Amino acid sequence: MKHPGYVFGIVPVPLFILIAAAAAFVLVVFILVIAAILRNAAEHRRNMSLPPQNDHARVVAKRTAVSGEMTTTRYYVTFELDSRERVELRVAGSEYGMLAEGDEGTLTRQGTEYVSFVRM
């Protein structure tokens, strides 16, 4: 016979400890979500403070990342600059569809954010 206060019939745990543990878990998740939002906002603010940068580039790879139960798709394109440096940038789905591997042109970016790509 189970005793009140026993968790899974193994160890007696007072109810207030279970409630405190659940509240702590919710608080930690909340703090992590807020930290991610603030980190993304800070990166965006930093990017917008930088001048746009134009480079001759070639599209060398494309990929997608699908996540979440509601299915969020993110689109990424890797550009190779004349300096042989490769830069992977997140782009809108409409831009992703218009770019093909091998395309050459002028890449405009602002920090780590994609602005545009104009084919030559």
Buried (B, 14 or more C-beta within 10 A) or exposed (E): EEEEEEEEEEEEEEEEEEEEEEEEEEEEEEEEEEEEEEEEEEEBEEBEEEEEEEBBBBBBEBEEEEEEEEEEEEBBBBBBEEEEEEBBBBBEEEBBEEBEEEBBBEBBBBBBBBBEBEEE
